[in-house]
Amino acid sequence: MELAIRIQVEELPEGLYLASSDELPGLVAQGRTVAETLEIARDVARKLIEARREREDTLALPTTNERHDYTIVVAA
């Protein structure tokens, strides 16, 4: 099963990137690029989900079939 977790990435003043998620408390990742940060965030999310599954039977996170997010770019 694939889960869809919304991640927020912000650029820090030092030039690094920080990822977190309101949907998965405890998920925090930092990297030198957005791609690296998202890769680290994916690994952290897997570990958090595995730990949560050991403590609980069910997860209250949406699956990829339940979520459809789109981004549009508009020239100003």
Protein Blocks (a to p, Z undefined) as FASTA:
>chain_A
ZZdddddddddfkopacdddfklghiacddfbfklmmmmmmmmmmmmmmmmmmmpmbdcb
dcfklpccddddddZZ
